Amino acid sequence: QARALARRGHWIGSHTRTHRELPLLDEAALAAELLGSRLDLQRQLGQRVHLLAYPYSQVDDRCRQAARAAGYRAACAGEGIDYHRWCLDRVNTAEASLPLFLAKLSPWFYLFRRARARRW
């Protein structure tokens, strides 16, 4: 399925090799999870993999630095976590109604949510 999506122009991102809690790993295991997954996917898909989604949305500064060192260009964590290139919001659509799903496709949805969160 991933190969078919990639052939259709979708970007495929990594989610690590074994879905472990990255902040709990030592340096070698962290590097193996991040780089190994990226290289495995690139080999299987025949295209470069630039994006990562942290398992369980668990991330710290060390994980962000390791993701960058492993060659990722950006990474996603859960909704509402610090927003920057190495901790982008993931769009959770699993339980969204169609109107909410469509709203989440708009950048205004996230700007409003972020502004509202800062007010509190």
Secondary structure, DSSP 8 states (H G I E B T S, - for coil): -HHHHHHTT----B--SS---GGGS-HHHHHHHHHHHHHHHHHHHTS---EEE-GGG---HHHHHHHHHTT-SEEEE-TTS--STTSEE----TT--HHHHHHHTSHHHHHHHHHHHHH-
